Amino acid sequence: MASTKAHATPDAVADRIQRLGQRIRDARTRRRLRREDFAQRAGVSRSTMEAIERGEVNTGIGAYVKALWALGLDEELDLLADPGLDRDGLALELSTQTKRVRVRTKVDNDF
């Protein structure tokens, strides 16, 4: 999937999306839902559902969320990018090294 284009999708991202599509497909088949019925329940076209299950990178995130919602698996999305779970961001926020310190200057109010 890697390419020399400026906007190429990194392999790690493509792999994650492909695994998500496979998981959505597995959940659908475990529930014994036909793809057509599942697409209708999720509010997407059959071709979009096929793209989701293939893990196509250019399929919109909204379509993936709709599919997860139709399966009852969307609540876990609340954990994605949760600021409270962002260890790197929290560490940077709490780091004293990155805080700006202002030096107080005495104000001369003599007019």
C-alpha positions, 0 to 999 in steps of 0.5 A: 500500500505504501507509495511515493505520493505525498498523501499515501496512506501509511501501511500501519494505518491501512492495516488497522483499517483492514482489520477493522473491516474484517472485525465488522464482517466477522460481527455481521456474520456471527449475527447471521445478517445478510450484507444487504440487510446489514447495510440497510440497518446501518443506513449505507449502500451495499457497495459501501458496506462491501468497502467497509468489510474490505477495509478500504481506506477511502471509505469515510469514517462515518460509514464505519461508525454507522456499521459499528452502531448497527452492530451495537459496538459504537460505545467503545468509540468513546475511548478513541482519542480520549484526552484522559488516556493520552499519556503523551499529551498528559505528560507534555501538559504536565511537564515543567520544561515546556511551560513558558515562564514570564519574567515580571518587570517592574512597571514605572508609573511615574508620569 
